[in-house]
Amino acid sequence: MVYVLGIVGFIGGFILGQMVLHFLLRHKTTEELLNDKSLKYKYGLIGWGLAALGAYSFVSMYNFYFVPL
């Protein structure tokens, strides 16, 4: 069960990361997004970081609420 919640948290965090990136990059043109390599380094890890944070938080909640003492 913990694996299922980890995967759900990862997917949910990744979706949240994509929403954050969409919000942060909404004023950039397609040409800027394709050609500006500095954007890759500034915003590249936001989606993956939030995905890892989502997985960690869901697994932590599972351990806190459902693991018997």
Secondary structure as UniProt FT lines:
FT   HELIX           2..24
FT   TURN            25..27
FT   HELIX           30..35
FT   HELIX           37..43
FT   TURN            44..45
FT   HELIX           46..66
//
